Amino acid sequence: MNSLVNETILPTGQTLQLVQGDITAETTDTIVNAANAQLLHGAGVAGAILRRGGAAIQRESEAWVQAHGPVSHAKPAWTSGGNLACRVVIHAVGPVWGDGDEDAKLADAISGSLHLADELKLASIAFPAISTGIFGFPKERAAAVLFASIWKYLEKPSGLRLVRVVVYDTATVTAFEKAWHDHFSPKR
């Protein structure tokens, strides 16, 4: 069962939430997969999505790459949700820590996912802690980039009403909660 950690209503009226739990249990219109450029879903968030969502997600991912080529940071791919409660899975490619320009690449993956959700006319989206697993991006830094990117994107008109950030383990929750307070607490 996913549990709410923090929530804020943005000046634009949209709700942003930090949640501890399993992204594959989300009932938002779309969830974001922390993917690699070839959309080979084997481990981490991608593996969990594939196990719960079914083989259709991998088949659709392979068809996407065959038709469009490898997925870039700024232009995520999408498939159906398969057996998941969500209608769509957005496959965002985050940066590998140490490859250079990681903050900008992660910001591109976040804003690209939000833009795609708007293009698909979806009202709600759930993000994992993109790039903080095997890609090695420091958790608190990734959280700061993620929250800033969401805030910046939602300053302009968007059909998204709910954005959830769903993190699994306690260490990630702690890092994301600190970044949340740094970003959303009143400045003195």
Helices and strands as residue ranges (DSSP letters): E 3-9, E 15-20, G 23-25, E 30-35, H 44-53, H 55-68, E 77-80, E 88-93, H 102-119, E 124-127, H 139-153, E 162-167, H 170-184
